[in-house]
């Protein structure tokens, strides 16, 4: 019997349309532990060093952490590994949410994609039932919209869906993979998914995971929860509020952005604006966040509520994650209302919330310097916020 892990991977050859359920060697887990280590070992063994990101030989691996799906607090990460179009080297990006635990409950530790599909498809995993399905009707759809359409099509509202948006389809080098309450954004891995003509992976699982010594394990889990409660009740004195507790920066709970706005760089990572934060801005930004924030949320089996559901006026609700709260605001040298609004569109397109605003800010810096001209930006609006929406 295997403990914590299921002992099976799914191997998907997109070129041939074949699907295999493959038993794994428990010694690999002993040597390389969880999702990141075993993902790297698979890449080392199976991807030749000369492989380029958009070659069919490049693998795209969705791996679950070893403790995903167990009662271990906060163990919910999906590790996506591939050859990055940004670096031409192996890269990985992690996302939280519920996708990896759901994969474990379906009976698999990893999904390994190779080759390229001749047509746009998505993968549907429902315990033993695994199939590639036509996704031509999802072409050009946003990542969140795609997830909702797939759940309706499958009549499975509890399915967890990881999807790309238009950026991934167009192989944008900072395209992300979006998944409900999180995203795998770094390294351009969404572009590799798009190059493989893979629009999404939907998974639903209803199985159990075995624990070797459950009583001892639960005692350890309770100990961790007690420590989390202690730290939440006793934040570190003298540390900026968003980092005084545990977990990701508590951007969605805390309104005090003095440390962030006065120490991080604005625009294309150029100026710092000392003494930016004042009572007037604090009141305006607090009103904006309270108006758009619907509720604080967590990833699977985590009490930290690092994220929030955000609904800008006239736009669908989306999930905002920690530092992305200000990346668009500060890149555009604008305000929080703009930042939370454009982030909704960016999430649907499926772009990295760190790289995308910096690329846009750099483009406008080149434009202001005369290096890029109106010929490069036909029809771009004259106003600052409009320029960023246009570039996106």
C-alpha positions as a Markdown table, in Angstrom:
| # | Residue | x | y | z |
|---|---|---|---|---|
| 1 | Unk | 0.0 | 0.0 | 0.0 |
| 2 | Unk | 1.2 | 3.5 | -0.8 |
| 3 | Unk | 0.8 | 6.3 | 1.8 |
| 4 | Unk | 0.0 | 9.9 | 1.0 |
| 5 | Unk | 0.7 | 9.3 | -2.7 |
| 6 | Unk | -1.5 | 7.3 | -5.0 |
| 7 | Unk | 1.3 | 5.5 | -6.9 |
| 8 | Unk | 0.0 | 6.3 | -10.3 |
| 9 | Unk | 0.6 | 9.0 | -13.0 |
| 10 | Unk | -1.4 | 9.8 | -16.1 |
| 11 | Unk | 0.7 | 9.9 | -19.3 |
| 12 | Unk | -1.0 | 11.8 | -22.1 |
| 13 | Unk | 0.4 | 11.8 | -25.6 |
| 14 | Unk | -1.3 | 14.7 | -27.3 |
| 15 | Unk | 0.0 | 13.9 | -30.7 |
| 16 | Unk | -1.5 | 10.5 | -30.7 |
| 17 | Unk | -4.4 | 11.1 | -28.4 |
| 18 | Unk | -3.3 | 8.3 | -26.2 |
| 19 | Unk | -3.9 | 8.0 | -22.4 |
| 20 | Unk | -2.0 | 5.7 | -20.1 |
| 21 | Unk | -2.3 | 5.0 | -16.3 |
| 22 | Unk | 1.3 | 4.3 | -15.2 |
| 23 | Unk | 2.4 | 2.8 | -11.8 |
| 24 | Unk | 5.3 | 4.7 | -10.2 |
| 25 | Unk | 8.4 | 3.5 | -8.3 |
| 26 | Unk | 8.1 | 4.2 | -4.6 |
| 27 | Unk | 11.9 | 4.6 | -4.5 |
| 28 | Unk | 11.6 | 7.8 | -6.5 |
| 29 | Unk | 9.5 | 9.3 | -3.8 |
| 30 | Unk | 12.0 | 8.2 | -1.1 |
| 31 | Unk | 14.8 | 9.9 | -3.1 |
| 32 | Unk | 13.1 | 13.0 | -4.5 |
| 33 | Unk | 10.1 | 13.5 | -2.2 |
| 34 | Unk | 7.1 | 15.4 | -3.6 |
| 35 | Unk | 5.9 | 17.1 | -6.7 |
| 36 | Unk | 8.9 | 19.4 | -7.4 |
| 37 | Unk | 11.6 | 16.8 | -6.9 |
| 38 | Unk | 9.9 | 14.0 | -8.8 |
| 39 | Unk | 8.9 | 16.4 | -11.6 |
| 40 | Unk | 12.5 | 17.4 | -12.0 |
| 41 | Unk | 13.7 | 13.8 | -12.0 |
| 42 | Unk | 11.2 | 13.0 | -14.9 |
| 43 | Unk | 12.4 | 16.1 | -16.8 |
| 44 | Unk | 16.1 | 15.0 | -16.3 |
| 45 | Unk | 15.4 | 11.5 | -17.5 |
| 46 | Unk | 13.1 | 12.1 | -20.4 |
| 47 | Unk | 13.8 | 15.6 | -21.9 |
| 48 | Unk | 17.0 | 15.8 | -24.0 |
| 49 | Unk | 19.1 | 18.9 | -23.2 |
| 50 | Unk | 18.7 | 20.4 | -26.7 |
| 51 | Unk | 14.9 | 20.4 | -26.4 |
| 52 | Unk | 13.2 | 23.8 | -27.0 |
| 53 | Unk | 10.1 | 25.0 | -25.1 |
| 54 | Unk | 7.8 | 24.5 | -28.1 |
| 55 | Unk | 9.2 | 21.2 | -29.3 |
| 56 | Unk | 6.9 | 18.2 | -29.1 |
| 57 | Unk | 9.5 | 16.5 | -27.0 |
| 58 | Unk | 9.1 | 19.0 | -24.2 |
| 59 | Unk | 7.0 | 17.7 | -21.3 |
| 60 | Unk | 4.4 | 19.7 | -19.4 |
| 61 | Unk | 4.0 | 18.1 | -16.0 |
| 62 | Unk | 1.3 | 18.8 | -13.5 |
| 63 | Unk | 2.4 | 17.3 | -10.2 |
| 64 | Unk | 0.8 | 17.3 | -6.7 |
| 65 | Unk | 2.7 | 17.7 | -3.5 |
| 66 | Unk | 3.3 | 14.6 | -1.5 |
| 67 | Unk | 1.0 | 15.7 | 1.3 |
| 68 | Unk | -1.7 | 17.2 | -0.9 |
| 69 | Unk | -5.1 | 15.8 | -0.1 |
| 70 | Unk | -4.1 | 14.8 | 3.4 |
| 71 | Unk | -5.2 | 16.7 | 6.6 |
| 72 | Unk | -1.8 | 18.4 | 6.6 |
| 73 | Unk | -2.5 | 22.2 | 6.9 |
| 74 | Unk | -1.8 | 24.2 | 3.7 |
| 75 | Unk | -0.7 | 21.3 | 1.6 |
| 76 | Unk | -2.5 | 22.0 | -1.7 |
| 77 | Unk | 0.2 | 23.0 | -4.2 |
| 78 | Unk | 0.2 | 22.0 | -7.9 |
| 79 | Unk | 3.7 | 22.1 | -9.3 |
| 80 | Unk | 3.8 | 22.7 | -13.1 |
| 81 | Unk | 7.2 | 21.9 | -14.7 |
| 82 | Unk | 8.4 | 22.3 | -18.3 |
| 83 | Unk | 11.1 | 24.0 | -20.4 |
| 84 | Unk | 10.5 | 27.7 | -20.1 |
| 85 | Unk | 10.2 | 29.9 | -23.2 |
| 86 | Unk | 11.7 | 32.7 | -21.1 |
| 87 | Unk | 14.9 | 31.0 | -20.0 |
| 88 | Unk | 15.1 | 27.9 | -22.3 |
| 89 | Unk | 15.8 | 26.0 | -19.1 |
| 90 | Unk | 13.7 | 23.8 | -16.9 |
| 91 | Unk | 11.3 | 25.9 | -14.9 |
| 92 | Unk | 8.4 | 25.4 | -12.5 |
| 93 | Unk | 5.6 | 27.4 | -11.2 |
| 94 | Unk | 3.3 | 26.5 | -8.3 |
| 95 | Unk | -0.4 | 27.2 | -7.7 |
| 96 | Unk | -2.6 | 26.7 | -4.7 |
| 97 | Unk | -6.3 | 26.3 | -4.8 |
| 98 | Unk | -8.0 | 22.9 | -4.9 |
| 99 | Unk | -6.7 | 21.3 | -8.2 |
| 100 | Unk | -3.9 | 19.1 | -6.8 |
| 101 | Unk | -5.9 | 17.6 | -3.9 |
| 102 | Unk | -8.7 | 16.8 | -6.4 |
| 103 | Unk | -6.2 | 15.1 | -8.7 |
| 104 | Unk | -5.0 | 12.9 | -5.7 |
| 105 | Unk | -8.7 | 12.1 | -4.9 |
| 106 | Unk | -9.1 | 11.0 | -8.5 |
| 107 | Unk | -6.2 | 8.5 | -8.0 |
| 108 | Unk | -3.2 | 10.2 | -9.6 |
| 109 | Unk | -0.1 | 12.0 | -8.5 |
| 110 | Unk | 0.8 | 13.6 | -11.8 |
| 111 | Unk | -0.4 | 14.3 | -15.3 |
| 112 | Unk | 2.4 | 14.3 | -17.8 |
| 113 | Unk | 1.8 | 15.7 | -21.3 |
| 114 | Unk | 4.0 | 15.2 | -24.3 |
| 115 | Unk | 3.6 | 16.0 | -28.0 |
| 116 | Unk | 1.1 | 18.4 | -29.5 |
| 117 | Unk | -2.6 | 18.0 | -30.2 |
| 118 | Unk | -3.6 | 18.7 | -33.9 |
| 119 | Unk | -6.7 | 20.5 | -32.6 |
| 120 | Unk | -7.6 | 22.4 | -29.4 |
| 121 | Unk | -8.6 | 20.0 | -26.7 |
| 122 | Unk | -9.1 | 19.7 | -22.9 |
| 123 | Unk | -8.5 | 16.8 | -20.6 |
| 124 | Unk | -11.4 | 15.5 | -18.4 |
| 125 | Unk | -10.4 | 13.3 | -15.4 |
| 126 | Unk | -13.2 | 11.7 | -13.4 |
| 127 | Unk | -11.6 | 9.0 | -11.3 |
| 128 | Unk | -11.0 | 6.1 | -13.7 |
| 129 | Unk | -12.7 | 7.9 | -16.6 |
| 130 | Unk | -10.1 | 10.0 | -18.5 |
| 131 | Unk | -10.7 | 11.5 | -21.9 |
| 132 | Unk | -9.5 | 14.2 | -24.3 |
| 133 | Unk | -12.4 | 16.3 | -25.4 |
| 134 | Unk | -12.8 | 18.8 | -28.2 |
| 135 | Unk | -12.2 | 22.4 | -27.1 |
| 136 | Unk | -12.8 | 24.2 | -30.4 |
| 137 | Unk | -15.8 | 26.0 | -28.8 |
| 138 | Unk | -13.5 | 27.3 | -26.1 |
| 139 | Unk | -11.0 | 29.0 | -28.4 |
| 140 | Unk | -10.4 | 32.6 | -27.5 |
| 141 | Unk | -12.4 | 32.3 | -24.2 |
| 142 | Unk | -11.0 | 33.7 | -20.9 |
| 143 | Unk | -9.5 | 31.3 | -18.4 |
| 144 | Unk | -12.3 | 31.8 | -15.8 |
| 145 | Unk | -15.0 | 31.7 | -18.5 |
| 146 | Unk | -13.5 | 28.5 | -19.8 |
| 147 | Unk | -13.6 | 26.8 | -16.4 |
| 148 | Unk | -17.3 | 27.7 | -16.0 |
| 149 | Unk | -18.2 | 26.5 | -19.5 |
| 150 | Unk | -16.4 | 23.2 | -18.9 |
| 151 | Unk | -18.2 | 22.6 | -15.6 |
| 152 | Unk | -21.5 | 23.3 | -17.2 |
| 153 | Unk | -20.7 | 21.1 | -20.2 |
| 154 | Unk | -19.7 | 18.2 | -17.9 |
| 155 | Unk | -22.6 | 18.9 | -15.5 |
| 156 | Unk | -20.0 | 18.7 | -12.7 |
| 157 | Unk | -20.0 | 21.9 | -10.7 |
| 158 | Unk | -17.4 | 20.5 | -8.2 |
| 159 | Unk | -14.8 | 19.8 | -10.9 |
| 160 | Unk | -11.5 | 21.7 | -10.5 |
| 161 | Unk | -10.3 | 23.3 | -13.8 |
| 162 | Unk | -6.9 | 24.6 | -14.7 |
| 163 | Unk | -7.1 | 26.6 | -17.9 |
| 164 | Unk | -5.3 | 29.1 | -20.2 |
| 165 | Unk | -6.7 | 32.2 | -21.7 |
| 166 | Unk | -6.0 | 34.0 | -24.9 |
| 167 | Unk | -2.4 | 34.7 | -23.8 |
| 168 | Unk | -1.6 | 31.0 | -23.5 |
| 169 | Unk | -3.2 | 30.3 | -26.9 |
| 170 | Unk | -1.1 | 32.9 | -28.5 |
| 171 | Unk | 2.1 | 31.7 | -26.8 |
| 172 | Unk | 2.7 | 34.9 | -24.9 |
| 173 | Unk | 6.0 | 34.4 | -23.0 |
| 174 | Unk | 4.5 | 35.4 | -19.7 |
| 175 | Unk | 1.2 | 33.5 | -20.1 |
| 176 | Unk | -0.2 | 31.9 | -16.9 |
| 177 | Unk | -2.3 | 28.9 | -16.1 |
| 178 | Unk | -5.4 | 30.0 | -14.1 |
| 179 | Unk | -7.2 | 27.8 | -11.6 |
| 180 | Unk | -10.0 | 29.2 | -9.6 |
| 181 | Unk | -8.3 | 30.5 | -6.5 |
| 182 | Unk | -4.7 | 30.5 | -7.7 |
| 183 | Unk | -2.5 | 30.4 | -10.8 |
| 184 | Unk | 0.8 | 29.1 | -12.1 |
| 185 | Unk | 2.1 | 32.3 | -13.5 |
| 186 | Unk | 5.9 | 32.3 | -13.6 |
| 187 | Unk | 8.2 | 31.1 | -16.4 |
| 188 | Unk | 5.7 | 31.4 | -19.3 |
| 189 | Unk | 4.4 | 27.9 | -18.7 |
| 190 | Unk | 1.0 | 28.9 | -20.0 |
| 191 | Unk | 2.6 | 29.5 | -23.4 |
| 192 | Unk | 3.8 | 25.8 | -23.5 |
| 193 | Unk | 0.3 | 24.6 | -22.6 |
| 194 | Unk | -1.1 | 26.7 | -25.5 |
| 195 | Unk | 1.6 | 25.5 | -27.9 |
| 196 | Unk | 0.5 | 21.9 | -27.1 |
| 197 | Unk | -3.1 | 22.9 | -28.0 |
| 198 | Unk | -4.3 | 22.1 | -24.5 |
| 199 | Unk | -6.9 | 24.5 | -23.3 |
| 200 | Unk | -7.7 | 23.1 | -19.9 |
| 201 | Unk | -7.6 | 20.2 | -17.5 |
| 202 | Unk | -10.7 | 19.4 | -15.5 |
| 203 | Unk | -10.6 | 16.9 | -12.7 |
| 204 | Unk | -13.0 | 15.4 | -10.2 |
| 205 | Unk | -12.1 | 12.8 | -7.7 |
| 206 | Unk | -14.0 | 10.9 | -4.9 |
| 207 | Unk | -11.4 | 8.5 | -3.6 |
| 208 | Unk | -9.5 | 8.3 | -0.3 |
| 209 | Unk | -5.8 | 8.7 | 0.4 |
| 210 | Unk | -4.0 | 6.4 | 2.8 |
| 211 | Unk | -2.1 | 7.6 | 5.9 |
| 212 | Unk | 0.4 | 5.3 | 7.5 |
| 213 | Unk | -0.1 | 6.2 | 11.1 |
| 214 | Unk | -3.2 | 8.4 | 11.2 |
| 215 | Unk | -3.4 | 9.1 | 14.9 |
| 216 | Unk | 0.2 | 10.4 | 15.1 |
| 217 | Unk | -0.3 | 12.3 | 11.8 |
| 218 | Unk | -3.5 | 14.0 | 13.1 |
| 219 | Unk | -1.7 | 15.0 | 16.3 |
| 220 | Unk | 1.1 | 16.7 | 14.3 |
| 221 | Unk | -1.6 | 18.5 | 12.2 |
| 222 | Unk | -3.3 | 19.8 | 15.3 |
| 223 | Unk | 0.1 | 21.0 | 16.6 |
| 224 | Unk | 0.6 | 23.0 | 13.4 |
| 225 | Unk | -2.9 | 24.5 | 13.7 |
| 226 | Unk | -2.2 | 25.6 | 17.3 |
| 227 | Unk | 0.9 | 27.3 | 16.2 |
| 228 | Unk | -0.9 | 29.1 | 13.3 |
| 229 | Unk | -3.5 | 30.3 | 15.8 |
| 230 | Unk | -0.8 | 31.5 | 18.2 |
| 231 | Unk | 1.0 | 33.4 | 15.4 |
| 232 | Unk | -2.2 | 35.0 | 14.2 |
| 233 | Unk | -2.9 | 36.2 | 17.8 |
| 234 | Unk | 0.6 | 37.4 | 18.2 |
| 235 | Unk | 2.0 | 39.2 | 15.1 |
| 236 | Unk | 5.6 | 40.0 | 15.1 |
| 237 | Unk | 6.1 | 43.5 | 16.5 |
| 238 | Unk | 7.9 | 46.1 | 14.4 |
| 239 | Unk | 7.2 | 44.3 | 11.1 |
| 240 | Unk | 5.0 | 45.8 | 8.4 |
| 241 | Unk | 1.4 | 44.6 | 8.9 |
| 242 | Unk | 1.1 | 42.5 | 5.8 |
| 243 | Unk | 4.1 | 40.4 | 6.8 |
| 244 | Unk | 3.6 | 40.3 | 10.6 |
| 245 | Unk | 1.7 | 37.0 | 10.5 |
| 246 | Unk | 2.1 | 33.7 | 8.8 |
| 247 | Unk | 1.7 | 32.7 | 5.1 |
| 248 | Unk | 1.6 | 34.9 | 2.0 |
| 249 | Unk | 1.5 | 38.7 | 2.5 |
| 250 | Unk | -1.9 | 39.6 | 3.9 |
| 251 | Unk | -2.6 | 42.1 | 1.2 |
| 252 | Unk | -6.3 | 41.4 | 1.0 |
| 253 | Unk | -6.9 | 41.8 | 4.8 |
| 254 | Unk | -4.7 | 44.7 | 5.6 |
| 255 | Unk | -5.3 | 48.2 | 4.3 |
| 256 | Unk | -2.0 | 49.7 | 5.4 |
| 257 | Unk | 0.1 | 49.9 | 2.2 |
| 258 | Unk | 2.8 | 52.4 | 3.4 |
| 259 | Unk | 5.6 | 49.8 | 3.3 |
| 260 | Unk | 4.6 | 48.6 | -0.1 |
| 261 | Unk | 3.9 | 51.9 | -1.9 |
| 262 | Unk | 6.9 | 53.7 | -0.5 |
| 263 | Unk | 9.6 | 51.0 | -0.8 |
| 264 | Unk | 8.7 | 49.1 | -4.0 |
| 265 | Unk | 9.5 | 50.9 | -7.3 |
| 266 | Unk | 6.7 | 52.4 | -9.4 |
| 267 | Unk | 6.4 | 52.5 | -13.2 |
| 268 | Unk | 9.0 | 50.4 | -15.1 |
| 269 | Unk | 10.8 | 49.7 | -11.8 |
| 270 | Unk | 12.3 | 53.2 | -11.8 |
| 271 | Unk | 11.1 | 55.7 | -9.1 |
| 272 | Unk | 10.4 | 55.2 | -5.5 |
| 273 | Unk | 7.8 | 57.6 | -4.1 |
| 274 | Unk | 8.7 | 58.4 | -0.5 |
| 275 | Unk | 5.9 | 59.9 | 1.7 |
| 276 | Unk | 3.3 | 58.6 | -0.8 |
| 277 | Unk | 1.0 | 57.1 | 1.8 |
| 278 | Unk | -1.1 | 59.5 | 3.7 |
| 279 | Unk | -4.5 | 59.6 | 5.4 |
| 280 | Unk | -6.4 | 60.7 | 2.3 |
| 281 | Unk | -5.0 | 57.9 | 0.1 |
| 282 | Unk | -5.5 | 55.4 | 2.8 |
| 283 | Unk | -9.2 | 56.3 | 3.1 |
| 284 | Unk | -9.7 | 56.3 | -0.6 |
| 285 | Unk | -8.0 | 52.9 | -1.1 |
| 286 | Unk | -9.8 | 51.4 | 1.9 |
| 287 | Unk | -13.1 | 52.5 | 0.4 |
| 288 | Unk | -12.2 | 51.0 | -3.0 |
| 289 | Unk | -11.1 | 47.6 | -1.5 |
| 290 | Unk | -14.2 | 47.4 | 0.8 |
| 291 | Unk | -16.4 | 48.2 | -2.2 |
| 292 | Unk | -15.0 | 45.6 | -4.5 |
| 293 | Unk | -13.9 | 42.8 | -2.1 |
| 294 | Unk | -16.7 | 40.3 | -1.7 |
| 295 | Unk | -15.0 | 37.9 | 0.8 |
| 296 | Unk | -11.7 | 36.6 | 2.0 |
| 297 | Unk | -10.9 | 33.1 | 0.8 |
| 298 | Unk | -8.3 | 30.3 | 1.4 |
| 299 | Unk | -6.9 | 27.5 | -0.7 |
| 300 | Unk | -7.6 | 23.8 | 0.2 |
| 301 | Unk | -7.3 | 23.0 | 3.9 |
| 302 | Unk | -5.7 | 26.3 | 4.8 |
| 303 | Unk | -7.0 | 28.8 | 7.4 |
| 304 | Unk | -5.0 | 31.8 | 6.3 |
| 305 | Unk | -7.4 | 33.6 | 3.9 |
| 306 | Unk | -4.6 | 35.1 | 1.9 |
| 307 | Unk | -6.8 | 35.8 | -1.1 |
| 308 | Unk | -10.1 | 37.5 | -1.8 |
| 309 | Unk | -12.9 | 37.5 | -4.4 |
| 310 | Unk | -13.0 | 40.9 | -6.1 |
| 311 | Unk | -15.8 | 42.3 | -8.3 |
| 312 | Unk | -15.0 | 45.5 | -10.1 |
| 313 | Unk | -18.1 | 47.4 | -11.2 |
| 314 | Unk | -19.7 | 45.8 | -14.2 |
| 315 | Unk | -17.2 | 42.9 | -14.4 |
| 316 | Unk | -17.3 | 39.3 | -13.3 |
| 317 | Unk | -15.9 | 38.3 | -9.9 |
| 318 | Unk | -12.4 | 37.0 | -9.8 |
| 319 | Unk | -9.8 | 35.9 | -7.3 |
| 320 | Unk | -7.0 | 38.3 | -6.2 |
| 321 | Unk | -3.8 | 37.0 | -4.8 |
| 322 | Unk | -1.4 | 38.8 | -2.4 |
| 323 | Unk | 1.1 | 41.1 | -4.1 |
| 324 | Unk | -0.9 | 41.3 | -7.4 |
| 325 | Unk | -3.1 | 43.7 | -5.6 |
| 326 | Unk | -0.7 | 46.6 | -6.4 |
| 327 | Unk | 1.4 | 45.4 | -9.4 |
| 328 | Unk | -0.8 | 47.0 | -12.0 |
| 329 | Unk | -1.5 | 50.1 | -9.8 |
| 330 | Unk | 2.2 | 50.8 | -9.3 |
| 331 | Unk | 3.3 | 49.9 | -12.9 |
| 332 | Unk | 0.8 | 52.4 | -14.3 |
| 333 | Unk | 1.4 | 54.9 | -11.4 |
| 334 | Unk | -2.3 | 54.9 | -10.9 |
| 335 | Unk | -4.8 | 54.1 | -8.1 |
| 336 | Unk | -6.2 | 51.0 | -6.5 |
| 337 | Unk | -9.5 | 51.2 | -8.4 |
| 338 | Unk | -7.6 | 50.9 | -11.7 |
| 339 | Unk | -5.4 | 48.1 | -10.4 |
| 340 | Unk | -8.2 | 45.9 | -9.2 |
| 341 | Unk | -10.2 | 46.5 | -12.4 |
| 342 | Unk | -7.5 | 45.7 | -15.0 |
| 343 | Unk | -6.4 | 42.7 | -12.9 |
| 344 | Unk | -9.8 | 41.1 | -13.7 |
| 345 | Unk | -9.1 | 41.4 | -17.4 |
| 346 | Unk | -5.6 | 40.2 | -17.0 |
| 347 | Unk | -6.7 | 37.1 | -15.1 |
| 348 | Unk | -9.1 | 36.2 | -17.9 |
| 349 | Unk | -6.4 | 36.7 | -20.6 |
| 350 | Unk | -4.2 | 34.6 | -18.4 |
| 351 | Unk | -1.0 | 36.6 | -17.9 |
| 352 | Unk | 1.5 | 36.7 | -15.1 |
| 353 | Unk | 0.5 | 39.5 | -12.7 |
| 354 | Unk | 4.2 | 40.4 | -12.1 |
| 355 | Unk | 5.6 | 40.3 | -15.6 |
| 356 | Unk | 2.6 | 41.7 | -17.6 |
| 357 | Unk | 2.4 | 45.2 | -15.9 |
| 358 | Unk | 6.2 | 45.6 | -16.1 |
| 359 | Unk | 6.2 | 44.8 | -19.8 |
| 360 | Unk | 3.5 | 47.3 | -20.4 |
| 361 | Unk | 5.2 | 49.9 | -18.3 |
| 362 | Unk | 8.5 | 49.3 | -20.3 |
| 363 | Unk | 6.6 | 49.6 | -23.6 |
| 364 | Unk | 5.2 | 53.0 | -22.5 |
| 365 | Unk | 8.7 | 54.2 | -21.3 |
| 366 | Unk | 10.1 | 53.3 | -24.8 |
| 367 | Unk | 7.1 | 55.2 | -26.3 |
| 368 | Unk | 7.7 | 58.3 | -24.2 |
| 369 | Unk | 11.4 | 58.2 | -25.1 |
| 370 | Unk | 10.6 | 58.1 | -28.8 |
| 371 | Unk | 12.1 | 54.7 | -29.3 |
| 372 | Unk | 8.7 | 53.3 | -30.1 |
| 373 | Unk | 6.2 | 55.5 | -32.0 |
| 374 | Unk | 2.6 | 55.8 | -32.9 |
| 375 | Unk | 3.2 | 53.4 | -35.8 |
| 376 | Unk | 4.0 | 50.8 | -33.2 |
| 377 | Unk | 0.8 | 51.6 | -31.2 |
| 378 | Unk | -1.9 | 52.4 | -33.8 |
| 379 | Unk | -5.1 | 53.6 | -32.0 |
| 380 | Unk | -3.6 | 53.7 | -28.5 |
| 381 | Unk | -5.6 | 56.0 | -26.3 |
| 382 | Unk | -4.0 | 59.2 | -24.9 |
| 383 | Unk | -4.9 | 58.7 | -21.2 |
| 384 | Unk | -2.6 | 56.7 | -19.0 |
| 385 | Unk | -5.1 | 54.1 | -17.7 |
| 386 | Unk | -6.5 | 53.6 | -21.2 |
| 387 | Unk | -3.1 | 52.9 | -22.6 |
| 388 | Unk | -2.6 | 50.0 | -20.2 |
| 389 | Unk | -6.0 | 48.5 | -21.0 |
| 390 | Unk | -5.1 | 48.9 | -24.7 |
| 391 | Unk | -1.8 | 47.2 | -24.4 |
| 392 | Unk | -3.3 | 44.4 | -22.4 |
